[in-house]
Amino acid sequence: MKVLNLRCANGHGFEGWFGSEADFLDQNGGGLIECPLCANRVVSRMPSAPRLNLSGAREPTPLPQAGVVKQPPAAAEVVASASVTGSVNGQPAPDVQAAWMAGVRQLLARTENVGERFAEEARRIHYGEAKNRGIRGHASAEEREALLDEGIETVAIPVPQALDGPLQ
């Protein structure tokens, strides 16, 4: 089993597990691999270090360096940078990606998928014809505009199709 570090064209990093290098190349060439965050199918392989499981291995002790000691950025600086730009030092912030994924998973777990009937069901809930509950589904820009004209606010959140189903 090969565990590869992958990145989509939008810069989101994720892992992929493949039986061999040839499996990765076949699946990637056929457009079968997509980013779990944005569903982008333009995926490239990133360099990765081999994972070694050595029993009794210990973390190396850093050697003190002569001269100026450089302090890492404060946590608040990193969070502020990640929340504004979505990246830290030009790379996507893993904590931002993880937070987005956690939020999407909560949204999926706490709402009912009504599919293409979204506009109809939103109107039924708004006018008291159906039980008040959280719903999600698909609506065109025109349908969302019509709902807004009726005083029904909606939020469009792009969710990759791979997440809107059972996760393995």
C-alpha positions in Angstrom: 0.0 0.0 0.0 1.4 3.4 -1.0 0.3 6.5 0.9 0.9 9.6 -1.3 0.7 13.3 -0.4 -1.5 14.9 -3.0 -2.4 18.5 -3.8 -5.2 19.9 -6.0 -4.9 22.8 -8.4 -6.4 25.1 -5.7 -3.6 24.2 -3.3 -5.5 21.9 -0.9 -3.3 19.1 0.5 -4.6 15.6 1.2 -3.5 11.9 1.3 -4.3 9.2 -1.1 -3.9 5.4 -0.6 -3.1 3.3 -3.6 -2.0 -0.3 -4.2 0.9 0.8 -6.4 2.3 3.8 -8.3 0.6 2.4 -11.4 -2.8 2.5 -9.6 -2.3 6.2 -8.8 -1.3 7.0 -12.4 -4.3 5.1 -13.8 -6.8 6.7 -11.4 -5.3 10.2 -11.8 -5.2 9.9 -15.6 -8.9 8.8 -15.6 -10.0 11.8 -13.5 -11.0 9.5 -10.6 -9.2 11.3 -7.9 -10.8 14.5 -6.6 -9.9 16.9 -3.8 -12.1 16.3 -0.7 -12.4 20.0 -0.1 -13.3 21.5 -3.5 -13.8 18.4 -5.7 -11.1 19.6 -8.1 -9.9 16.7 -10.3 -6.5 18.3 -11.3 -4.4 16.5 -8.7 -0.6 16.3 -8.5 1.7 14.2 -6.3 3.8 16.0 -3.7 7.1 14.9 -2.4 6.9 12.9 0.8 9.3 11.3 3.2 9.2 7.6 3.8 7.5 6.5 7.0 9.7 4.4 9.1 8.4 2.5 12.2 11.4 2.0 14.3 10.9 0.5 17.7 12.6 2.4 20.5 13.3 5.4 18.3 13.4 8.7 20.0 13.0 12.2 18.9 16.4 13.8 18.3 17.4 16.5 20.8 17.9 19.8 19.1 21.4 21.2 19.5 21.8 24.7 20.8 22.9 27.1 18.2 25.3 29.9 18.8 24.1 33.4 18.2 20.6 34.7 17.9 17.8 32.4 18.8 14.9 32.8 16.4 11.5 32.5 18.0 8.6 30.8 16.1 5.7 33.1 15.3 3.1 33.5 18.1 0.0 31.3 17.7 -2.1 34.4 17.3 0.0 35.6 14.3 -0.3 32.2 12.6 -4.1 32.0 13.2 -4.6 35.6 11.9 -2.5 34.8 8.8 -4.4 31.6 8.2 -7.8 33.1 8.7 -7.1 36.0 6.3 -5.3 34.3 3.5 -6.1 30.6 4.1 -2.4 29.9 4.0 0.7 30.1 6.2 4.0 30.9 4.4 2.3 30.3 1.0 1.1 26.8 1.9 -2.5 26.0 2.8 -3.0 25.9 6.6 -3.8 22.4 7.7 -5.9 23.6 10.6 -8.0 25.8 8.3 -8.7 22.8 6.1 -9.5 20.6 9.0 -11.8 23.2 10.5 -13.6 23.5 7.1 -14.0 19.8 6.8 -15.3 19.5 10.4 -17.8 22.2 9.7 -19.0 20.6 6.5 -19.4 17.2 8.2 -21.4 18.8 11.0 -23.6 20.5 8.3 -24.2 17.2 6.6 -24.9 15.4 9.8 -27.4 18.0 11.1 -29.4 18.7 7.9 -31.7 16.7 5.7 -30.8 16.3 2.0 -33.9 17.2 0.0 -32.0 17.2 -3.3 -33.5 19.0 -6.2 -36.7 19.8 -4.1 -34.7 22.4 -2.1 -36.6 25.5 -3.2 -40.0 23.8 -2.8 -39.2 22.4 0.6 -37.7 25.8 1.8 -41.0 27.5 0.8 -43.1 24.8 2.7 -41.0 25.3 5.8 -41.2 29.1 5.5 -45.0 29.2 5.2 -45.5 26.6 8.0 -46.7 23.8 5.7 -43.8 21.5 6.8 -41.9 20.9 10.0 -39.2 23.5 10.7 -35.8 21.7 10.2 -32.4 22.2 8.6 -32.4 21.2 5.0 -29.8 21.1 2.2 -30.1 20.4 -1.5 -29.6 21.9 -5.0 -31.1 25.1 -6.2 -30.2 27.2 -9.3 -29.2 30.9 -9.0 -32.7 31.8 -10.2 -34.4 29.7 -7.6 -32.2 31.2 -4.8 -33.1 34.7 -6.1 -36.8 33.9 -6.1 -36.5 32.5 -2.5 -34.8 35.7 -1.4 -37.5 37.8 -3.0 -40.0 35.9 -0.8 -37.9 36.6 2.3 -36.3 33.2 2.5 -32.6 33.4 3.0 -30.3 30.7 1.8 -26.6 30.1 1.9 -24.7 28.4 -1.0 -22.0 26.2 0.3 -20.0 24.1 -2.2 -19.8 20.5 -0.9 -17.8 17.9 -2.9 -20.0 15.1 -4.0 -17.7 12.6 -2.3 -18.7 14.1 1.1 -22.4 14.0 0.5 -22.6 10.2 1.1 -21.1 7.6 3.3 -17.5 8.3 4.3 -15.1 5.5 4.7 
